[in-house]
Amino acid sequence: MSDKIILSFGEILWDLLPTGPVLGGAPFNFAYRVHTFKHQSIMISRLGQDDYGRQARDKILELGMDNRFVQWDDKRPTGTVQIRLDENSQPDYDIVQNVAYDFIECAKEILEYASRSHCICYGALAQRNEKSRETLAKILENAPDALKLLDINLRKNCFTPETITHSLEKADFLKLNEDEASHLSGMFGLPAALPDFCAAMIERWSLSHCIVTLGEQGVFARSFDGAEVYSPGFVVDLVDPCGSGDAFTAGFIDRYFRGKDLAECCRFGNALGALVAAQAGATAPISAQEVHEFLDSEPSPIVAPTLRRFMHPD
């Protein structure tokens, strides 16, 4: 497999955790993980001309990532999110509005790369403002052959039904969590049970795959050809869950581009997500070899009983 050109569109922001600021944003976390698997990973975003922006740029360079399409904004601040963790270490978000990544501009060079890309990852958050939403639409339009990966990431007060609909119309792969699946099933009047929900979403939106992450209980996925897989989660000592879902997505897509089947894509993504949750921050380095070693150690599974019948035999 030759390395793929994978573009990630959207937010680079600082997660302001109780323990201090950590650079994040779902598309950025995804882009970093894809980068570590040796793909040509390019982030399309925008930073403010402020301390957080300069620190973000330095961190991007420190991580060895391609920053050619990370723009500067001299009017608006770098994105930030106030994060509070509950007693179960689950995050609650307060996302600042009208920041730099809400105003990503479309450049000729970006469209040229889009036309040659193999995958474009995008979500709902960076589409809350018309400027970035229009830029994304042009990028997707100029990438007819790229796999469109919608990691929907619904955040309170940061999406509309129209944004969701337009995003789904362009998507090939849909990745979402269980709460987001429940929200969409209600919005579109679809079945609530995950197998039926995924089948209905694939039919309604002509998706290739619908993938629902279940936190520590793993993931359920269905493909357009009717294949259904449930892959359990893994027991780890939880440190910080931020970025674990984005790591799953990166692991899944890496395995997909390496020709692996649906079950292996899910299993590898689960393992990578678990390892990220066992470390502080979303960008602690984890190699593919470390993921394989973790799986070879036969970690204890965490099984969702209602989905056990969809487990793929080892």
Residue pairs with C-beta under 8 A, 6 or more apart in sequence:
1 257
1 258
1 259
3 38
3 39
3 40
4 39
4 40
4 118
4 119
4 257
5 39
5 40
5 42
5 113
5 116
5 117
5 118
5 119
6 31
6 34
6 39
6 40
6 41
6 42
6 117
6 118
6 119
6 120
6 121
6 253
7 42
7 43
7 44
7 113
7 114
7 117
7 119
7 120
7 121
7 139
7 143
7 146
8 27
8 28
8 30
8 31
8 34
8 41
8 42
8 43
8 44
8 120
8 121
8 122
9 27
9 44
9 45
9 104
9 120
9 121
9 122
9 126
9 135
9 136
9 139
10 25
10 26
10 27
10 28
10 44
10 45
10 101
10 104
10 122
10 123
10 125
10 126
10 132
11 25
11 26
11 27
11 28
11 45
11 79
11 101
11 125
11 126
12 23
12 25
12 27
12 28
12 43
12 45
12 46
12 47
12 56
12 60
12 70
12 78
12 79
12 101
13 23
13 24
13 25
13 28
13 78
13 79
13 80
13 81
13 95
13 99
13 101
14 21
14 22
14 23
14 24
14 52
14 55
14 56
14 78
14 79
14 80
14 81
15 21
15 22
15 23
15 24
15 81
15 83
15 242
15 282
16 80
16 81
16 82
16 83
17 83
17 85
17 242
18 83
18 84
18 85
19 280
21 52
21 80
22 242
22 281
22 282
23 55
23 56
23 59
23 282
23 283
24 81
24 242
24 243
24 282
25 45
25 79
25 101
26 123
26 125
26 151
26 153
26 245
26 246
27 43
27 45
27 121
27 122
27 123
27 126
27 151
27 246
28 43
28 45
29 243
29 246
29 247
29 250
29 282
29 283
30 121
30 151
30 246
30 249
30 250
31 41
31 42
31 43
31 65
31 121
32 41
32 63
32 65
32 250
32 282
32 283
33 246
33 247
33 249
33 250
33 251
33 272
34 41
34 250
34 253
34 254
35 41
35 63
35 64
35 65
35 66
36 285
36 286
36 287
37 250
37 254
37 288
39 254
39 257
40 66
41 65
41 66
42 66
42 68
42 69
42 113
43 60
43 65
43 66
43 67
43 69
43 70
44 69
44 70
44 104
44 110
44 139
45 69
45 70
45 71
45 100
45 101
45 104
45 126
46 70
46 71
46 72
46 73
46 100
46 101
46 103
46 104
46 105
46 132
47 53
47 56
47 57
47 70
47 71
47 72
47 73
47 78
47 100
47 101
48 72
48 73
48 74
48 76
48 77
48 78
48 99
48 100
49 72
49 73
49 74
50 77
50 78
52 77
52 78
52 80
53 72
53 77
53 78
53 100
56 78
57 67
57 70
59 283
60 67
60 70
61 67
63 283
68 109
69 107
69 109
69 110
69 113
71 100
71 104
71 105
72 100
73 100
73 103
76 98
76 99
76 100
76 102
76 103
77 96
77 99
77 100
78 99
78 100
79 95
79 96
79 99
79 100
79 101
80 96
80 99
81 93
81 94
81 95
81 96
82 93
82 94
82 96
83 91
83 92
83 93
83 94
83 242
84 91
84 92
84 94
85 91
85 92
86 92
89 238
89 240
89 241
90 241
91 241
91 242
93 155
93 156
95 125
95 155
95 157
95 158
97 128
98 129
101 126
101 132
102 126
102 128
102 129
102 131
102 132
103 129
103 131
103 132
104 126
104 131
104 132
104 135
104 136
105 131
105 135
106 134
106 135
106 138
106 139
110 135
110 139
111 138
111 139
111 142
114 120
114 139
114 140
114 142
114 143
114 146
115 142
115 143
117 143
117 146
118 145
118 146
118 147
118 257
119 146
119 147
119 148
119 149
119 253
119 257
120 139
120 140
120 143
120 146
120 147
120 148
120 149
121 149
121 151
121 249
121 253
122 136
122 140
122 148
122 149
122 150
122 151
122 167
123 150
123 151
123 152
123 153
123 167
124 152
124 153
124 154
124 155
124 158
124 159
124 163
124 164
124 167
125 153
125 155
125 158
125 159
126 132
126 133
126 136
127 133
127 136
127 159
127 163
127 167
128 158
128 159
128 163
133 163
137 166
140 148
140 170
147 172
147 173
147 208
148 170
148 171
148 172
148 173
149 171
149 172
149 173
149 175
149 249
149 253
150 167
150 168
150 170
150 171
150 173
150 174
150 175
151 175
151 176
151 246
151 249
152 164
152 167
152 174
152 175
152 176
152 180
153 180
154 164
154 176
154 179
154 180
154 183
161 187
164 184
164 187
168 174
168 201
168 205
168 207
169 205
171 205
171 207
172 207
172 208
172 209
173 207
173 208
173 209
173 211
173 253
174 201
174 205
174 207
174 209
174 210
174 211
175 211
175 212
175 213
175 248
175 249
175 252
176 184
176 211
176 212
176 213
177 212
177 213
177 214
177 215
177 245
178 194
178 212
178 213
178 214
178 215
181 194
181 197
181 212
182 192
184 190
184 197
184 201
185 191
185 192
185 197
188 200
188 204
190 196
190 197
190 200
190 201
190 204
191 197
191 200
194 212
194 220
194 307
195 220
195 222
195 228
195 310
197 210
197 212
198 210
198 212
198 220
198 221
198 222
198 228
199 210
199 222
201 207
201 210
202 208
202 209
202 210
202 222
202 223
202 224
207 224
208 223
208 224
209 221
209 222
209 223
209 224
209 262
210 221
210 222
211 219
211 220
211 221
211 252
211 266
212 219
212 220
212 221
213 219
213 245
213 248
213 273
214 220
214 233
214 304
214 307
215 233
216 233
216 302
217 232
217 233
217 302
217 303
217 304
218 230
218 231
218 232
218 233
218 266
218 270
218 301
218 302
218 303
218 304
219 230
219 231
219 233
219 248
219 266
219 269
219 270
220 228
220 229
220 230
220 231
220 304
220 307
220 310
221 228
221 229
221 231
221 262
221 265
221 266
222 228
222 229
223 262
227 262
228 310
229 262
229 263
229 266
229 310
229 311
229 312
230 304
230 307
230 308
230 309
230 310
230 311
230 312
231 263
231 266
231 267
231 270
231 311
231 312
232 270
232 301
232 302
232 303
232 304
232 311
233 270
233 274
233 301
233 302
234 270
234 271
234 274
234 294
234 299
234 300
234 301
234 302
235 299
235 300
235 301
235 302
236 274
236 275
236 277
236 278
236 299
237 278
238 277
238 278
239 277
239 278
239 279
239 280
240 277
240 279
240 280
240 281
240 282
241 277
242 281
242 282
243 276
243 281
243 282
243 283
244 273
244 274
244 276
244 277
244 282
245 273
246 282
247 269
247 272
247 273
247 275
247 276
247 282
247 286
248 269
248 270
248 272
248 273
249 269
250 269
250 272
251 265
251 268
251 269
251 270
251 271
251 272
251 273
251 291
252 265
252 266
252 268
252 269
253 265
254 268
254 288
255 264
255 265
255 268
255 269
256 265
260 268
262 312
263 312
267 295
268 291
268 295
271 291
271 294
271 295
271 299
272 286
272 291
274 294
274 299
275 286
275 290
275 291
275 294
276 282
276 284
276 286
279 286
303 311
